[in-house]
Amino acid sequence: MTTTRIALVTGANQGLGRAFAEGLAARMNPQDLVLLTGRSQQRVADAARDVAQLPATRARVEGRVLDVTDTEAIARIAEDLRARHGGVDVVISNAVTRLLPEESQSERADEFIDVSNTATHAILRSFGPVLRPGGRLLVVASSLGTLGHLDGRLHHLFDGASLDQVEYAVESWRSAIHHKTAQEAGWPLWLNVPSKVAQVAAVRAVAAERRARDLADGTLVAAVCPGMVDTATSRPWFSDYSQAQSPARAAGAVLDLVFAEHVEPELYGELVRFGKVLPWHDGTPPVEQDAMLVP
């Protein structure tokens, strides 16, 4: 009997998330299902219809409204997939908050942290238990997600931390922003640096608990860096796009991990860019004007 594979992508209305949904729909089988999710019912419906009608699409495509800041909604959709399909085979966590250079980082902190970090924690907690053997659970981060990009005073908060400890560190950072003590404690002004480090730390925490079982059955849990991508979210931060990839091209390397026949043990639980591990302890704290760059 042919097994139906289930894939879900968050933040999939446009840009990189849309490219993930398109790539999955083109590379999966006709009996498989790709769930394209986002906050706006109309945008989700339009995007799902458009992806379903692409000539390259082979799998079924459906839209699901999912606000990733609603952790209970994340839990509900994971449980629904378990009840209806016995679990899920591919989850790509891609939701992101769009910031502009002229906006106040501190004033947008709650929204940014909720979308990038609180949602990541909820997705790992809710979808990890329903990920079927041989599945893929990938969190889209960036090359800023290595520990060395943070002030050394903060390393102990994330290095070897459990998911609960990562969550506590993120909430401590949020509190420091609100109390205007973040910079004196070593937190950078730009939100993207600690946010990405925390995303990768959360993935590492979950992967550490699952590693032996997952490697035995060909399951991959990892963070991924797609490289520099020309999207509406990143465009305001760059003056030179000569090296930027299209969303479709950037999605390709990530989807190669999804469809790889075998899981390379060295990639498991790590931050992966173009099929190679970005070492967790590498990097140096970037200067502030560069810290929002996302490759």
C-alpha positions as CSV (number, residue, x, y, z in Angstrom):
1,M,0.0,0.0,0.0
2,T,1.3,3.5,-0.9
3,T,1.8,5.8,2.1
4,T,0.6,9.3,1.9
5,R,3.2,11.7,3.0
6,I,2.2,15.0,4.8
7,A,4.3,18.2,4.6
8,L,3.6,21.5,6.4
9,V,5.3,24.8,5.8
10,T,4.8,27.9,8.0
11,G,5.0,31.4,6.6
12,A,4.3,30.1,3.1
13,N,2.2,32.8,1.5
14,Q,5.1,34.4,-0.3
15,G,8.9,34.6,-0.6
16,L,11.0,31.7,0.6
17,G,8.1,29.9,2.4
18,R,6.1,29.9,-0.9
19,A,9.2,28.5,-2.7
20,F,9.3,25.7,-0.1
21,A,5.7,24.9,-0.7
22,E,6.2,24.9,-4.5
23,G,9.3,22.7,-4.3
24,L,7.6,20.2,-2.1
25,A,4.5,20.1,-4.3
26,A,6.7,19.5,-7.3
27,R,8.9,16.8,-5.8
28,M,6.3,14.8,-3.8
29,N,3.9,12.2,-5.2
30,P,0.3,12.7,-6.3
31,Q,-1.2,11.0,-3.2
32,D,0.9,13.3,-0.9
33,L,-0.3,16.5,0.7
34,V,1.4,19.8,1.1
35,L,-0.1,22.2,3.7
36,L,0.7,25.8,3.0
37,T,0.1,27.9,6.1
38,G,-0.1,31.6,7.0
39,R,-2.1,34.0,9.1
40,S,-4.4,35.5,6.5
41,Q,-7.2,33.3,5.3
42,Q,-7.4,35.0,1.9
43,R,-3.7,35.0,1.3
44,V,-3.4,31.4,2.3
45,A,-6.3,30.4,0.0
46,D,-4.9,32.4,-2.9
47,A,-1.4,31.0,-2.5
48,A,-2.6,27.4,-2.1
49,R,-4.7,27.7,-5.3
50,D,-1.8,29.2,-7.2
51,V,0.7,26.6,-6.1
52,A,-1.8,23.8,-6.9
53,Q,-2.2,25.1,-10.5
54,L,1.5,25.3,-11.3
55,P,2.5,23.0,-14.2
56,A,5.2,21.4,-12.1
57,T,2.9,20.6,-9.1
58,R,2.3,16.8,-8.6
59,A,1.1,16.6,-4.9
60,R,-2.1,17.8,-3.5
61,V,-1.9,21.3,-2.0
62,E,-4.1,22.8,0.7
63,G,-4.1,26.0,2.7
64,R,-4.4,26.1,6.4
65,V,-4.7,29.3,8.5
66,L,-2.0,29.2,11.2
67,D,-0.9,32.1,13.3
68,V,2.4,30.8,14.7
69,T,2.2,33.3,17.6
70,D,-0.8,31.2,18.8
71,T,1.0,28.2,20.5
72,E,-2.3,26.5,21.1
73,A,-3.1,26.6,17.4
74,I,0.2,25.0,16.6
75,A,-0.6,22.2,19.1
76,R,-4.1,21.8,17.6
77,I,-2.9,21.4,14.0
78,A,-0.2,18.9,15.1
79,E,-2.8,16.8,16.9
80,D,-5.1,17.0,14.0
81,L,-2.4,15.7,11.6
82,R,-1.7,12.9,14.1
83,A,-5.4,12.0,14.3
84,R,-6.1,12.2,10.6
85,H,-2.9,10.9,9.1
86,G,-1.0,9.3,11.9
87,G,1.5,12.1,12.0
88,V,3.5,14.4,9.7
89,D,6.5,13.7,7.5
90,V,8.0,17.1,6.7
91,V,7.8,20.3,8.8
92,I,9.6,23.5,7.6
93,S,9.3,26.3,10.2
94,N,9.8,29.4,8.2
95,A,7.7,32.2,9.7
96,V,9.4,35.6,10.1
97,T,8.5,39.1,11.1
98,R,9.4,41.8,8.5
99,L,11.3,44.7,10.0
100,L,12.5,47.9,8.3
101,P,15.8,49.7,9.0
102,E,14.0,52.8,10.3
103,E,11.9,50.9,12.8
104,S,12.7,50.7,16.5
105,Q,14.1,47.2,17.3
106,S,13.0,47.4,20.9
107,E,9.4,48.5,20.0
108,R,9.1,45.5,17.7
109,A,10.8,43.0,20.0
110,D,7.7,41.2,21.3
111,E,6.3,40.5,17.9
112,F,9.7,39.5,16.5
113,I,10.4,37.1,19.4
114,D,6.9,35.7,19.4
115,V,7.2,34.8,15.7
116,S,10.8,33.7,15.6
117,N,11.4,32.1,18.9
118,T,8.2,31.4,20.9
119,A,6.8,29.8,17.7
120,T,9.9,27.8,17.1
121,H,9.7,26.3,20.6
122,A,6.0,25.5,20.1
123,I,6.6,23.8,16.7
124,L,9.5,21.7,18.1
125,R,7.3,20.7,21.1
126,S,4.2,20.0,19.1
127,F,5.5,18.5,15.9
128,G,8.4,16.6,17.3
129,P,6.2,13.9,18.9
130,V,4.1,13.5,15.7
131,L,7.0,13.4,13.2
132,R,6.9,10.0,11.6
133,P,10.0,7.8,11.2
134,G,12.1,9.0,8.3
135,G,10.6,12.5,8.6
136,R,12.2,16.0,8.4
137,L,11.8,18.8,11.0
138,L,13.7,21.8,9.8
139,V,13.8,25.3,11.3
140,V,14.9,28.1,9.0
141,A,17.5,30.3,10.8
142,S,20.6,32.0,9.4
143,S,24.4,32.1,9.6
144,L,24.0,34.5,12.5
145,G,22.7,31.5,14.5
146,T,26.1,30.3,15.7
147,L,27.1,30.9,19.3
148,G,30.1,33.0,18.5
149,H,28.0,35.8,17.2
150,L,26.9,36.6,20.8
151,D,28.8,38.3,23.6
152,G,30.8,35.6,25.5
153,R,28.9,36.6,28.7
154,L,25.7,35.0,27.1
155,H,27.2,31.8,25.8
156,H,26.3,29.8,28.9
157,L,22.6,30.5,28.4
158,F,22.5,28.5,25.1
159,D,25.5,26.1,25.0
160,G,24.3,22.7,26.0
161,A,20.9,24.1,27.1
162,S,17.7,22.2,27.2
163,L,14.6,23.5,25.4
164,D,13.2,24.8,28.7
165,Q,16.5,26.6,29.4
166,V,16.5,28.1,25.9
167,E,13.0,29.4,26.4
168,Y,14.0,30.8,29.8
169,A,16.9,32.6,28.2
170,V,14.7,34.1,25.5
171,E,12.2,35.4,28.0
172,S,15.1,36.8,30.1
173,W,16.3,38.6,27.0
174,R,12.8,39.9,26.3
175,S,12.5,41.2,29.9
176,A,15.9,42.9,29.6
177,I,14.7,44.7,26.5
178,H,11.6,46.0,28.3
179,H,13.7,47.1,31.3
180,K,16.3,48.7,29.1
181,T,19.1,46.6,30.6
182,A,19.7,44.4,27.5
183,Q,22.8,46.1,26.2
184,E,24.6,46.3,29.6
185,A,24.1,42.6,29.9
186,G,25.7,42.0,26.6
187,W,22.6,41.5,24.4
188,P,23.1,43.2,20.9
189,L,20.7,45.9,19.9
190,W,19.7,44.0,16.7
191,L,17.1,41.4,17.4
192,N,18.2,39.0,14.7
193,V,21.4,37.9,16.4
194,P,20.1,36.5,19.7
195,S,16.9,35.3,18.0
196,K,18.8,33.2,15.5
197,V,21.2,31.8,18.1
198,A,18.2,30.9,20.2
199,Q,16.5,29.2,17.3
200,V,19.5,27.0,16.6
201,A,20.0,26.3,20.3
202,A,16.4,25.1,20.5
203,V,16.9,22.8,17.6
204,R,20.1,21.4,19.2
205,A,18.3,20.9,22.5
206,V,15.5,18.8,20.9
207,A,17.9,16.9,18.6
208,A,20.1,16.0,21.6
209,E,17.2,14.1,23.2
210,R,16.2,12.3,20.0
211,R,19.5,11.7,18.2
212,A,20.0,7.9,18.6
213,R,16.4,7.1,17.7
214,D,16.2,9.5,14.8
215,L,19.4,8.4,13.2
216,A,18.3,4.8,13.5
217,D,15.2,5.4,11.5
218,G,16.5,8.1,9.1
219,T,14.8,11.1,10.7
220,L,16.4,14.5,10.5
221,V,16.0,17.4,12.9
222,A,18.1,20.4,12.0
223,A,18.3,24.2,11.6
224,V,18.9,25.4,8.1
225,C,20.5,28.6,6.6
226,P,19.3,29.2,3.0
227,G,21.9,31.9,2.3
228,M,21.2,35.4,1.0
229,V,17.7,35.5,-0.5
230,D,16.1,38.3,-2.5
231,T,12.7,38.7,-0.7
232,A,10.6,41.6,0.5
233,T,11.8,40.9,4.1
234,S,15.5,41.1,3.3
235,R,15.5,43.6,0.5
236,P,15.4,46.8,2.7
237,W,18.7,45.7,4.4
238,F,20.8,45.3,1.3
239,S,22.2,47.7,-1.2
240,D,23.9,45.1,-3.4
241,Y,21.8,42.1,-4.5
242,S,24.3,40.8,-7.0
243,Q,25.0,37.7,-4.8
244,A,21.4,37.1,-3.7
245,Q,19.5,34.0,-4.7
246,S,15.9,33.8,-5.8
247,P,13.6,32.2,-3.3
248,A,13.3,29.1,-5.6
249,R,17.0,28.6,-5.8
250,A,17.5,29.1,-2.0
251,A,14.7,26.6,-1.3
252,G,16.5,24.0,-3.5
253,A,19.4,23.3,-1.1
254,V,17.0,22.9,1.9
255,L,14.7,20.7,-0.1
256,D,17.6,18.5,-1.0
257,L,17.9,17.7,2.7
258,V,14.2,16.9,2.8
259,F,14.5,14.4,-0.1
260,A,17.9,13.0,0.6
261,E,17.8,9.2,0.6
262,H,20.0,9.0,3.7
263,V,20.5,11.3,6.7
264,E,24.2,12.3,7.2
265,P,24.9,11.9,10.9
266,E,27.1,15.0,11.0
267,L,24.2,17.2,9.8
268,Y,21.8,16.0,12.5
269,G,20.9,18.7,15.0
270,E,23.2,21.2,13.4
271,L,22.8,24.5,11.5
272,V,23.2,23.5,7.8
273,R,23.9,25.8,4.9
274,F,24.2,24.3,1.4
275,G,24.6,20.8,2.8
276,K,27.5,21.8,5.1
277,V,27.5,22.3,8.9
278,L,28.1,25.8,10.2
279,P,30.1,25.0,13.5
280,W,28.1,26.0,16.6
281,H,31.0,27.8,18.3
282,D,32.1,29.8,15.3
283,G,31.5,33.5,14.5
284,T,32.2,36.8,16.1
285,P,29.7,39.4,17.3
286,P,28.9,41.5,14.2
287,V,28.9,45.3,14.1
288,E,25.4,46.6,14.7
289,Q,24.7,47.8,11.2
290,D,25.4,44.4,9.8
291,A,23.6,42.3,12.3
292,M,20.2,42.2,10.6
293,L,21.6,40.6,7.5
294,V,20.2,37.2,7.0
295,P,22.4,35.0,4.7
